Amino acid sequence: MDKVMSNRLVAAMYVLPALLLLLVLVYIPIVLTGYYGLMQWDGIGAMTFIGLDNYARLLQDGTFWQSANHTFLLALFSALSLIGYLMIALVLSGKIKGANLFRKIYLIPMLLSSVAIAQLWLKIYHPSNGVLNTFLEAIGFSNPPAWLAEPSLVLYALFVPILWQYAGFYILIYYAALKNIPESLVEAARIDGASPWQIAFRIKLPLITEVIKVTIVLAVVGSLKYFDLIYVMTDGGPNGSSEVMASYMYRQAFRSFDFGYGSAVGFFLLLICLLVTWLLRKATASKDTIQYS
Amino acid sequence: MPTYPGTDRGSAWLRRFGYVLLYFLLSLVALLQILPLVWLLLFSLKNNQEVFDMAPFSLPATPRWENYVKVWTEGNISLYFFNSVWITVVSVVFTVLFASLVTFAITRMRWKGRSLVLGLFMVGLMIPVHSTLIPLFSLFLKLHLTDHPLSVILSYIAFNMPITIMILLGFYYALPREVEEAAVMDGCSVHRIFFRIILPMTASVISTTAIINMIYNWNEFIFVNTFISTDSYKTLTVGVQNFIGQYTTDWGAIGATLMISIMPILIAFLILSNRIVEGIAAGSVKG
């Protein structure tokens, strides 16, 4: 048994193809991103080493910080929207008939490509023929705004499809976690005279703290990476008012052909993602984990 | 049924009212999740005049299926569609096979460095695709793989590997040791144990990961958009984006194109919804 199952050659054969792909296509590129960030490079011609110039430029680049601000705002929205998802999951996990069906319907938008969702919502937001403004005019608003063309509105307008797309995902995660709580615990509390509110907030929520922490990390780190939807719907416009870090990186590299500077932005994005994950994990780490199974 | 303290007629009424309110709320959310898609279906069956003159949610007088025929035959949509199909299938098969091999070697075999390798894959979950995009582009450029489907397929396999392994892990850990012990007694080689015994035993979790991978790959945008520039290799997500660029004013054609692009996933969901729900839950909660 031991001899067969600790055959190193076989283990290597099984692991290496995948590991090689991971190293070559994921790990080496992130190192290279940091390295390219030290270069002046148009992506095709020769690279010139310019030290930390790109990173210094990054720190003074107002447009970059504006896009970073938008990114953080989206992260904040996403984290806050978790409260709503949690409430819906709490309701769903109670003894509600058809909970399964609801949960599945909620999930549908998440399965669709961001490009299709973006195109659909472009039509919903269409200033004159979109379903939103048609509706607003029907109920008496004479001049509804062109949602995606207003610098002050565009970020909020973009947040709605994001909310719409991911609602089912988080509701599903919370629902699954809540359903994992043994019925006996809830039953015991009920017999002791706990009200539904007390059961929800004093018993169920504390029991799924770990899952809530994971979703906060997922939501925040996910927002740092938003790209497809914004790229298709506004491409960062109007006038940079919906630019986020990922779209700014893409613009610098693949539109302005400033691959060195784009890499610096990409490397910054990587550091922020890792840092935020680490900080959130640390901030929400608990000493005692709850075991109930 | 246990008896609840304080269950008199008044609170029973209150409870019923509460239920109605909750159902109303849940249905409202469900409606909001579904209505945009219903609207999409409706306008994909109308012409511009009908889209603009009729109420948004009115049924078309005669459904204009010709919108679908038109976008399928006139543009490259059918080509993009088949590219999406084969690129998705190839990527899913290799991702699931490689991930199964790795998970088997990590959970069932004994060798030094198992936890390090597992750690590398798990940290991979946190790495944003965007931060790797520029080096990947220049790497594929050097290998003459830009504008080649291999660039996209390899990227899909590498980037979906961590999540696939993560979903497989729990399942593999739960398999009883006796399975291998009995097989080794009978003189099975490791390959035989993996391909003939373990792999068939993991069929259910494999189908879950395959579906999750399929959804990711079918919808993927940024790799194709960056690496592929020739129409003949584009997939549906990128193709749809360009196609709509040419048809900015024909809402029926746009609607039909979008419907074609989301249809396979919707059909898969109708047939396999339990598996999909399971897979998404497994892929996230255990993290």
Interface residues (C-beta under 8 A of the other chain):
Chain A: M1 D2 V4 M5 S6 N7 R8 V10 A11 Y14 V15 P17 A18 L19 L21 L22 L23 V24 L25 V26 Y27 I28 P29 I30 L32 T33 Y36 G43 I88 V91 L92 G94 I96 F102 R103 K104 I105 Y106 L107 I108 P109 M110 L111 L112 S113 S114 V115 A116 Q119 L120 W121 K123 I124 N129 V131 T134 F135 W164 A167 G168 F169 L172 I173 A176 A177 E187 R190 I191 G193 V211 V214 T215 L218 V221 L224 K225 F227 D228 V232 A246 M249 Y250 A253 F254 F259 G262 S263 G266 F267 L269 L270 C273 L274 T277
Chain B: P2 Y4 P5 L22 Y23 L25 L26 S27 V29 A30 L32 Q33 I34 P36 L37 W39 L40 F43 V51 F52 A55 P56 F98 A99 L101 V102 F104 A105 I106 R108 M109 R110 W111 V117 L120 F121 G124 M126 I127 P128 V129 H130 S131 T132 L133 I134 P135 L136 F137 S138 L139 L154 S155 I157 A158 F159 M161 P162 E180 E181 V184 M185 C188 S189 V190 H191 I193 F194 I215 W218 N219 E220 F221 I222 T226 L236 T237 V238 V240 Q241 I244 W251 I254 G255 L258 S261 I262 I265 L266 F269 S273 I276 V277 I280 A281 S284 V285 G287
